[in-house]
Amino acid sequence: MDKKINVLIKKDKTLYIETEDFKGEACVSAVKELFKAFLEIDNLELTSDYYDGEVGIDSGVEVKL
């Protein structure tokens, strides 16, 4: 399976990120690595999939421009 990071940016600058086919902490690491150059992640809400060791996160993150 291909690993994916899906990103939705709302008009209020809220960023929602969901990963597919990552296991455990790998999803958080991948998201932080992808956005580290231009985004400060200050709030992660981990899904139950994170704790099952499967698919990643659904994050409400405020984009600071």
Residue pairs with C-beta under 8 A, 6 or more apart in sequence:
1 20
1 21
2 21
3 19
3 20
3 21
3 22
3 30
4 19
4 20
4 21
5 17
5 18
5 19
5 20
5 30
5 31
5 34
6 17
6 18
6 19
6 20
7 15
7 16
7 17
8 15
8 16
8 17
9 15
9 16
9 63
10 16
13 62
13 63
13 65
14 60
14 61
14 62
14 63
15 39
15 59
15 60
15 61
15 62
15 63
16 58
16 59
16 60
16 61
17 31
17 57
17 58
17 59
17 61
18 55
18 56
18 57
18 58
18 59
19 27
19 30
19 31
19 55
19 56
19 57
20 55
20 56
21 55
22 30
22 54
22 55
22 56
23 53
23 54
24 50
24 53
26 56
27 50
27 55
27 56
27 57
28 44
28 46
28 50
28 56
28 57
30 56
31 41
31 56
31 57
31 59
32 41
35 41
39 61
39 63
39 64
40 64
41 59
41 61
42 61
42 62
43 59
43 60
43 61
43 62
44 57
44 59
44 61
45 57
45 58
45 59
45 60
46 57
47 55
47 56
47 57
47 58
49 55
49 56
50 56
50 57
